[in-house]
């Protein structure tokens, strides 16, 4: 029998257990019960925490079938097993689903060297989405060459309320999932300053334009059509209307910049991580290194605001047309 298979069935492990990781576990667990090609049990690696009750988070998840900290009130499925031991969680897995804050990925992958099967398939879900209440949502699976493997992932995730499609553009999909969080910070600043929906819509449009332009500068293979998939404009709209990055940026603007994003993250997200600010910093470093700052005034401005070099109101004090500098032209 091949490693990672039980009676020819693929075992699936979720690497991560935050809000989105728990949602992914719920989706996958509902399908592994029904689809004969997958092993029923789904393991979910949990970064162990001690809850205020004194209990371990993984113990509570296994006892209640619920992630009481990151996805309270939602049953994950009795075939979801929380495991705080990363090596044990991935043992014999044929399919790995990575869904952790991106800053932790390097450390996790280093720990997995030599611990996973050589033929394991993996997918990255490092982005956010609200589908735990079984309201209609959709997602995109990116692949390079093997469409059959992509369709296996599609089969694993698809439910009547979660529509998944495969698109041959890994880089484009990854960058959409990353850069939309920066635009969401900008949208949240607009909300916090009470600038209205027209201004917010303009920021979202300019943000999408910068997302597309930067993606294509970095990877010539990126397809224009990717930005019209659910991973592009649809996910951008969702994140700018209701995501955690928008929420915390709104609070930042309302405080007049007197409270840092780090403080607000700790207070408002209860252990979840804010991706937009860190991504804005990384994007700024790339733009600065390549001499592209003036080409992406929105991205540059978000970072300058997040570190306190500019007031929140600077989010609209630039132009996407012929900028004199990356930050100072008026919209």
C-alpha positions as CSV (number, residue, x, y, z in Angstrom):
1,X,0.0,0.0,0.0
2,X,1.4,3.4,-0.9
3,X,2.3,5.8,1.9
4,X,-0.5,8.4,2.6
5,X,-3.2,6.0,1.5
6,X,-5.5,3.7,3.4
7,X,-7.2,1.1,1.1
8,X,-6.2,3.5,-1.8
9,X,-7.8,6.5,-0.1
10,X,-5.9,9.8,0.2
11,X,-5.5,11.3,3.7
12,X,-5.8,15.0,4.1
13,X,-4.2,17.3,6.7
14,X,-4.9,20.9,7.3
15,X,-1.8,22.8,8.4
16,X,-3.3,25.7,10.4
17,X,-6.4,26.1,12.6
18,X,-7.4,29.8,12.6
19,X,-10.7,31.1,11.3
20,X,-10.1,30.2,7.7
21,X,-8.2,27.0,8.6
22,X,-11.2,25.8,10.6
23,X,-13.6,26.7,7.8
24,X,-11.4,24.7,5.4
25,X,-11.4,21.7,7.7
26,X,-15.3,21.9,7.9
27,X,-15.5,22.0,4.1
28,X,-13.1,19.2,3.5
29,X,-14.4,17.0,6.2
30,X,-17.9,17.2,4.8
31,X,-16.6,15.9,1.5
32,X,-14.2,13.2,2.7
33,X,-17.2,11.4,4.2
34,X,-19.0,11.4,0.9
35,X,-16.1,10.8,-1.6
36,X,-14.7,7.3,-1.7
37,X,-11.2,8.5,-2.9
38,X,-10.5,10.2,0.4
39,X,-9.9,8.8,3.9
40,X,-12.7,9.9,6.2
41,X,-10.5,11.4,8.9
42,X,-9.1,14.9,8.4
43,X,-6.3,16.0,10.7
44,X,-5.9,19.7,11.5
45,X,-2.6,20.9,13.0
46,X,-3.3,23.3,15.8
47,X,-0.7,25.8,17.2
48,X,-1.4,24.9,20.8
49,X,-2.8,27.6,23.1
50,X,-4.1,27.6,26.6
51,X,-7.6,29.0,26.9
52,X,-8.8,31.2,29.8
53,X,-10.4,28.0,31.2
54,X,-7.0,26.4,31.5
55,X,-7.8,23.8,28.9
56,X,-5.7,23.2,25.8
57,X,-7.2,24.5,22.6
58,X,-6.7,21.2,20.7
59,X,-8.4,19.2,23.6
60,X,-11.4,21.5,23.5
61,X,-11.7,21.2,19.7
62,X,-11.6,17.4,19.9
63,X,-14.1,17.3,22.8
64,X,-16.6,19.8,21.4
65,X,-16.0,19.5,17.7
66,X,-15.7,23.2,17.6
67,X,-12.8,25.8,17.4
68,X,-14.1,27.8,20.3
69,X,-11.5,30.5,19.9
70,X,-11.3,31.1,16.1
71,X,-14.6,29.8,14.8
72,X,-17.1,29.6,17.7
73,X,-20.5,28.3,17.2
74,X,-19.6,26.2,14.1
75,X,-19.3,22.4,14.2
76,X,-16.3,21.2,12.2
77,X,-17.4,17.6,11.6
78,X,-16.8,14.6,13.9
79,X,-14.1,13.4,11.5
80,X,-11.9,16.4,12.1
81,X,-9.1,15.6,14.6
82,X,-7.1,18.5,16.1
83,X,-3.4,17.6,16.5
84,X,-0.9,20.0,18.2
85,X,2.1,17.8,16.9
86,X,2.9,19.1,13.4
87,X,5.0,16.0,12.5
88,X,2.3,13.6,13.6
89,X,-0.4,15.6,11.9
90,X,1.2,15.3,8.5
91,X,2.2,11.7,8.9
92,X,1.0,9.6,5.9
93,X,-0.9,12.5,4.5
94,X,-1.3,12.5,0.7
95,X,-2.7,16.0,0.5
96,X,-1.6,19.0,2.6
97,X,-3.7,22.2,2.9
98,X,-1.6,25.1,4.2
99,X,-3.7,27.9,5.8
100,X,-1.6,29.9,8.2
101,X,-0.4,33.5,8.3
102,X,2.2,33.8,5.6
103,X,4.9,35.0,7.9
104,X,4.9,31.6,9.6
105,X,5.3,29.5,6.5
106,X,9.1,29.4,6.3
107,X,9.4,28.0,9.8
108,X,6.6,25.5,9.2
109,X,8.1,24.2,5.9
110,X,11.6,23.9,7.5
111,X,10.1,21.6,10.2
112,X,8.4,19.5,7.5
113,X,11.6,18.8,5.6
114,X,11.9,15.0,5.4
115,X,8.7,14.5,7.4
116,X,6.2,14.2,4.5
117,X,5.8,11.7,1.7
118,X,7.7,12.5,-1.5
119,X,4.5,12.3,-3.6
120,X,2.4,14.6,-1.4
121,X,0.3,17.2,-3.0
122,X,-0.1,20.6,-1.4
123,X,-2.3,23.7,-1.8
124,X,-2.0,27.2,-0.2
125,X,-5.2,28.8,1.2
126,X,-3.3,31.7,2.8
127,X,-6.2,34.2,2.5
128,X,-9.4,34.9,4.3
129,X,-13.1,34.1,3.5
130,X,-16.4,34.0,5.3
131,X,-18.2,30.8,4.4
132,X,-18.6,28.9,7.7
133,X,-22.3,29.8,7.9
134,X,-22.9,28.0,4.5
135,X,-23.7,31.1,2.6
136,X,-22.9,31.0,-1.1
137,X,-19.2,31.7,-1.8
138,X,-16.6,30.8,-4.4
139,X,-12.9,30.3,-4.7
140,X,-10.2,29.6,-7.3
141,X,-7.6,26.9,-7.4
142,X,-4.5,27.8,-9.3
143,X,-2.4,25.3,-11.1
144,X,0.6,25.3,-13.5
145,X,0.4,22.2,-15.7
146,X,-1.5,19.3,-14.2
147,X,-5.2,20.1,-14.4
148,X,-6.1,16.6,-13.1
149,X,-4.5,17.4,-9.7
150,X,-6.2,20.8,-9.7
151,X,-9.6,19.1,-10.3
152,X,-8.9,16.7,-7.4
153,X,-8.6,19.8,-5.1
154,X,-11.7,21.3,-6.7
155,X,-13.6,18.0,-5.9
156,X,-12.3,18.1,-2.3
157,X,-13.5,21.6,-1.6
158,X,-16.7,22.0,-3.6
159,X,-20.0,22.0,-1.8
160,X,-23.4,23.3,-2.9
161,X,-22.6,26.6,-1.1
162,X,-18.9,26.8,-2.0
163,X,-18.2,26.9,-5.8
164,X,-14.6,26.2,-6.7
165,X,-13.0,26.5,-10.2
166,X,-9.5,25.7,-11.5
167,X,-7.4,28.4,-13.3
168,X,-4.0,27.9,-14.9
169,X,-2.3,30.9,-13.2
170,X,-0.6,30.2,-9.9
171,X,1.3,33.5,-9.6
172,X,-1.7,35.6,-10.5
173,X,-3.9,33.9,-8.0
174,X,-1.3,34.1,-5.2
175,X,-0.7,37.8,-5.8
176,X,-4.5,38.5,-5.9
177,X,-4.8,36.8,-2.5
178,X,-1.8,38.8,-1.1
179,X,-2.3,42.3,-2.6
180,X,-6.0,42.6,-1.9
181,X,-5.2,42.9,1.8
182,X,-3.2,46.0,1.1
183,X,-6.2,47.6,-0.8
184,X,-8.4,46.5,2.1
185,X,-6.3,48.6,4.5
186,X,-6.8,51.6,2.2
187,X,-10.6,50.9,2.1
188,X,-10.7,50.7,5.9
189,X,-8.9,54.1,6.2
190,X,-11.5,55.6,4.0
191,X,-14.3,54.1,6.2
192,X,-12.6,55.4,9.3
193,X,-12.4,58.9,7.9
194,X,-16.1,58.7,6.8
195,X,-15.3,59.7,3.2
196,X,-18.2,57.8,1.8
197,X,-18.9,55.0,-0.7
198,X,-17.8,56.9,-3.9
199,X,-14.3,57.5,-2.5
200,X,-14.1,53.9,-1.3
201,X,-15.2,52.6,-4.7
202,X,-12.4,54.8,-6.3
203,X,-9.8,53.4,-3.9
204,X,-10.9,49.8,-4.7
205,X,-10.7,50.5,-8.5
206,X,-7.3,52.1,-8.2
207,X,-6.2,49.2,-5.9
208,X,-7.3,46.6,-8.4
209,X,-5.4,48.5,-11.2
210,X,-2.3,48.4,-9.1
211,X,-2.7,44.8,-8.2
212,X,-2.9,43.9,-11.8
213,X,0.0,46.1,-12.9
214,X,2.4,44.9,-10.2
215,X,1.5,41.2,-10.7
216,X,2.2,41.5,-14.4
217,X,5.5,43.4,-13.8
218,X,6.6,40.6,-11.4
219,X,5.4,37.7,-13.6
220,X,4.8,38.1,-17.3
221,X,2.8,34.8,-17.2
222,X,0.0,36.4,-15.2
223,X,-3.3,36.5,-17.1
224,X,-5.6,39.5,-17.3
225,X,-8.6,37.2,-17.0
226,X,-7.4,36.0,-13.5
227,X,-8.5,39.4,-12.1
228,X,-12.0,38.7,-13.1
229,X,-12.1,35.3,-11.3
230,X,-13.4,35.0,-7.8
231,X,-9.8,35.4,-6.5
232,X,-9.6,38.8,-8.1
233,X,-12.3,41.4,-8.1
234,X,-14.8,39.3,-6.1
235,X,-12.4,38.6,-3.3
236,X,-11.2,42.2,-3.3
237,X,-14.7,43.5,-2.9
238,X,-15.4,41.0,-0.1
239,X,-12.2,42.0,1.8
240,X,-12.7,45.7,1.4
241,X,-16.3,45.5,2.6
242,X,-16.0,43.2,5.6
243,X,-12.5,41.7,6.2
244,X,-10.3,42.0,9.2
245,X,-7.8,44.3,7.5
246,X,-10.6,46.8,6.6
247,X,-12.0,46.6,10.2
248,X,-8.7,47.3,11.9
249,X,-7.7,50.1,9.4
250,X,-11.0,51.8,10.1
251,X,-10.2,51.8,13.9
252,X,-6.7,53.1,13.1
253,X,-8.1,56.0,11.2
254,X,-10.7,56.8,13.8
255,X,-8.0,56.9,16.5
256,X,-6.2,59.6,14.4
257,X,-3.2,57.2,14.1
258,X,-2.7,57.4,17.9
259,X,-3.1,53.7,18.3
260,X,-0.7,51.4,16.4
261,X,-1.9,48.6,14.1
262,X,-0.1,46.1,16.4
263,X,-2.1,47.3,19.4
264,X,-5.4,47.2,17.5
265,X,-4.6,43.8,16.1
266,X,-4.1,42.4,19.6
267,X,-7.3,44.0,20.9
268,X,-9.6,43.4,18.0
269,X,-8.6,40.1,16.4
270,X,-8.2,37.8,19.4
271,X,-5.1,36.0,18.2
272,X,-5.8,36.2,14.5
273,X,-3.1,38.0,12.4
274,X,-3.4,41.2,10.3
275,X,-1.9,40.5,6.9
276,X,-2.4,43.8,5.1
277,X,0.1,45.9,7.1
278,X,2.9,43.3,6.8
279,X,2.2,42.8,3.1
280,X,2.2,46.5,2.6
281,X,5.7,46.7,4.1
282,X,6.9,43.8,1.9
283,X,5.4,45.3,-1.2
284,X,7.0,48.7,-0.3
285,X,10.4,47.0,0.0
286,X,10.0,45.4,-3.5
287,X,8.8,48.7,-5.0
288,X,11.7,50.7,-3.5
289,X,14.3,48.1,-4.5
290,X,13.0,48.1,-8.1
291,X,12.5,51.8,-8.4
292,X,8.8,51.5,-8.9
293,X,7.4,53.5,-6.0
294,X,6.0,56.3,-8.2
295,X,4.2,53.7,-10.3
296,X,2.2,52.4,-7.3
297,X,1.2,55.4,-5.2
298,X,-1.7,53.6,-3.4
299,X,0.5,50.7,-2.3
300,X,3.2,53.1,-1.2
301,X,0.9,55.4,0.7
302,X,-0.7,52.5,2.6
303,X,2.7,51.6,4.0
304,X,3.7,55.2,4.8
305,X,0.4,55.6,6.8
306,X,0.7,52.3,8.6
307,X,4.1,53.2,10.0
308,X,3.1,56.7,11.0
309,X,5.0,58.7,8.3
310,X,1.7,60.1,6.9
311,X,-1.7,60.8,8.3
312,X,-4.6,58.6,7.4
313,X,-6.1,61.4,5.2
314,X,-3.1,60.9,2.8
315,X,-4.9,57.9,1.4
316,X,-6.6,60.2,-1.1
317,X,-3.8,62.8,-1.5
318,X,-2.1,61.4,-4.5
319,X,-3.0,60.8,-8.2
320,X,-2.7,57.6,-10.2
321,X,-1.8,59.9,-13.1
322,X,1.7,61.3,-13.5
323,X,2.7,61.4,-9.8
324,X,5.3,64.1,-8.9
325,X,6.3,61.7,-6.1
326,X,4.9,58.5,-4.8
327,X,2.9,60.3,-2.1
328,X,2.1,63.9,-2.6
329,X,-0.1,64.6,-5.6
330,X,-3.8,65.3,-5.1
331,X,-6.6,62.9,-6.3
